[in-house]
Amino acid sequence: MTASVPAHREQPSQRIAQQILDFLSDIPASRERPSEHPRARCDAIALAARRKAFLASSSLALPPGPLGWLTVLPELVAIWKIQAQMVADIAAACGRHATLTREQMMYCLFRHAAAQAVRDLAVRAGQRWIVHAATTHAIRGIAERIGVRLSQRTLGSSLARMLPVAGALGVGAYAWYDTRQVAGTAIAMFTHDVEFIPGDRSIEVPAQRVQRDRAQDAREAGL
């Protein structure tokens, strides 16, 4: 009799990638109206989102031990929902919600955490942003690379759950910081002009005009 082959277990990075793809299938609606003072309104939206992210993350991280490990992925999804709504509201406050794309949402959510994965989606050139449309296949590939990056980060989050209160506060503090980074990217994008490039055209931007965050790129590379 031939022994049966165990079913392939989905890797954590694959589960995260699939959650990202499911999550990006719909752009959140927003009740925000274009503001006469968009920067001030965006700062207020970002502050409220940071508070929500801290409370949600620290609450989900309270269960200790193995039970706490089961909340890692739900925590990520909960924080993404808060951040995605924040990005949508910031775009709306700047009068740009109608043109908000999945590429912009993906870039804003993951630029600080997985810069190498999303760097081809958008680039800042002078006083404008250039956003490149991506195929479904390309979006899946980017999600998979983000999944690999975030699965490494979730190991530290899992270990923090071994300390019920202190660990929860640490996880919540990181969610606060993470949401602040997302807000910074969104505000930088939506308070400037945005040019959209179809998927069948290449982005041709003079190298000297492209503004990249070299410190962030170095952190992403592990330097």
C-alpha atoms as one frame of an Amber mdcrd trajectory, in Angstrom:
protein
   0.000   0.000   0.000   1.337   3.417  -0.898   1.519   5.939   1.926  -0.585
   9.026   1.353   1.245  12.299   0.829   0.386  14.958   3.435  -1.529  17.906
   2.049   0.591  20.969   1.409   0.176  23.496   4.183  -0.192  27.067   3.083
   2.710  29.202   4.238   2.048  32.255   6.469   3.300  34.559   3.708   0.785
  33.018   1.285  -2.071  33.511   3.728  -1.065  37.134   4.216  -0.805  37.665
   0.453  -4.282  36.239  -0.093  -5.691  38.456   2.639  -4.121  41.462   0.920
  -5.680  40.489  -2.423  -9.094  39.971  -0.830  -8.740  43.204   1.073  -7.857
  45.276  -2.008 -10.817  44.028  -4.044 -12.899  47.014  -2.869 -11.880  50.606
  -2.213 -13.588  51.881   0.979 -16.242  54.558   0.542 -15.815  57.836   2.429
 -18.160  60.362   3.973 -15.496  63.038   3.919 -16.029  66.115   1.761 -13.249
  68.060   0.056 -11.833  70.378   2.711 -10.858  74.018   2.369  -7.901  73.170
   4.602  -7.005  69.629   3.507  -3.734  69.306   5.401  -5.301  70.141   8.754
  -8.224  67.819   8.078  -5.875  65.030   6.990  -3.892  65.388  10.211  -7.113
  65.045  12.223  -8.154  61.962  10.237  -4.722  60.427  10.780  -4.775  61.058
  14.538  -8.186  59.417  14.909  -6.996  56.411  12.885  -3.856  56.035  15.010
  -5.980  55.892  18.138  -8.284  53.273  16.626  -5.313  51.203  15.450  -3.697
  51.288  18.895  -6.875  50.163  20.648  -7.670  47.448  18.102  -4.150  46.050
  18.015  -3.530  46.081  21.761  -6.941  44.493  22.442  -6.336  41.643  19.993
  -2.852  41.073  21.433  -4.100  40.593  25.014  -4.756  36.799  24.879  -1.494
  35.121  26.025   0.409  32.189  24.557  -0.890  30.060  21.669  -4.321  31.695
  21.852  -2.664  35.048  21.198  -0.818  33.649  18.185  -4.166  32.917  16.543
  -4.975  36.640  16.587  -1.907  37.751  14.590  -3.522  37.598  11.140  -6.905
  38.962  12.320  -4.986  41.834  13.907  -3.226  42.610  10.632  -6.533  42.635
   8.756  -8.182  44.818  11.417  -5.365  47.360  11.202  -5.456  47.334   7.375
  -9.178  48.111   7.471  -8.591  51.082   9.747  -5.686  52.272   7.608  -7.526
  51.760   4.318 -10.473  53.802   5.585  -7.995  56.461   6.682  -6.397  56.531
   3.216  -9.825  56.792   1.588 -10.828  59.633   3.933  -7.558  61.490   3.328
  -8.071  61.152  -0.422 -11.644  62.428  -0.048 -10.564  65.385   2.094  -8.143
  66.293  -0.707 -10.876  65.892  -3.349  -9.307  62.753  -4.861 -11.455  59.857
  -3.680 -13.157  59.462  -7.068  -9.809  58.608  -8.665  -8.418  56.486  -5.815
  -7.056  53.226  -7.256  -5.974  49.888  -5.793  -2.395  50.738  -6.820  -2.487
  53.907  -4.717  -4.084  52.068  -1.811  -1.473  49.297  -1.940   1.370  51.809
  -2.165   0.110  53.882   0.772  -0.525  50.856   2.997   2.770  49.065   2.409
   5.345  51.644   1.255   6.972  51.857   4.680   6.882  48.110   5.392   7.792
  46.660   1.990   9.288  49.443  -0.085  11.014  47.160  -2.582   7.764  45.347
  -3.345   5.688  48.444  -4.170   8.276  50.838  -5.543   7.144  50.336  -9.162
   3.534  51.249  -8.393   4.158  54.938  -7.738   6.964  57.434  -7.826   7.202
  61.089  -6.876   8.588  63.348  -9.588   8.972  66.958  -8.531   5.585  68.244
  -7.372   3.552  65.379  -8.805   3.095  61.669  -8.324   3.099  59.169 -11.155
   0.980  56.077 -10.523   1.425  53.105 -12.840  -1.551  50.813 -13.493  -0.728
  47.184 -12.696  -2.211  43.997 -14.086  -3.949  41.514 -11.824  -0.944  39.201
 -12.197   1.430  41.988 -11.172  -0.715  42.887  -8.154  -0.643  39.247  -7.054
   3.147  39.153  -7.354   3.464  42.321  -5.294   1.100  40.912  -2.664   3.226
  37.777  -2.422   6.391  39.819  -1.858   4.631  41.888   0.785   3.432  38.650
   2.391   6.999  37.393   2.711   8.094  40.658   4.297   5.184  40.862   6.732
   5.445  37.194   7.736   8.917  37.986   9.059   7.526  40.878  11.074   4.678
  38.831  12.533   7.207  36.540  14.231   8.165  39.392  16.542   4.504  40.205
  17.093   3.836  36.573  18.020   6.663  36.558  20.555   5.390  39.791  22.097
   2.129  38.010  22.902   3.981  35.869  25.430   3.845  38.949  27.720   0.101
  39.585  28.088   0.012  43.283  29.098   3.432  44.647  28.189   3.348  42.739
  24.905  -0.100  44.087  24.044   1.051  47.643  24.704   4.105  47.092  22.512
   2.003  45.688  19.677  -0.412  48.598  20.024   2.436  51.104  19.954   3.711
  49.572  16.738   0.213  49.824  15.201   0.207  53.529  16.140   3.585  54.016
  14.466   2.593  51.919  11.451  -0.597  53.926  10.926   1.330  57.184  11.209
   3.649  56.022   8.423   0.698  55.104   6.197  -0.877  58.500   6.859   2.337
  60.288   5.956   2.523  58.518   2.605  -1.164  59.167   1.855  -0.954  62.864
   2.746   2.197  63.286   0.661   0.444  61.705  -2.339  -3.014  63.248  -2.208
  -1.890  66.797  -1.463  -0.020  66.810  -4.789  -1.030  66.303  -8.406  -1.265
  62.687  -9.525  -0.719  61.402 -13.060  -1.975  57.938 -13.974  -0.056  55.845
 -16.506  -1.862  52.964 -18.278  -0.402  49.509 -17.848   0.798  49.342 -21.452
   3.016  52.418 -21.073   6.303  52.683 -19.241   7.079  55.332 -16.669   9.682
  57.640 -18.148  10.871  60.006 -15.458  14.282  61.702 -15.483  16.323  60.137
 -12.703  17.282  63.492 -11.190  13.630  64.382 -10.653  12.685  61.232  -8.803
  12.561  61.760  -5.054  13.142  58.580  -3.080  13.449  58.121   0.653  16.977
  56.689   0.802  16.803  56.148   4.570  13.626  54.088   4.151  15.163  52.115
   1.282  18.170  51.351   3.486  15.942  50.136   6.318  13.995  47.964   3.894
  17.243  46.450   2.628  18.262  45.691   6.204  21.210  48.081   6.241
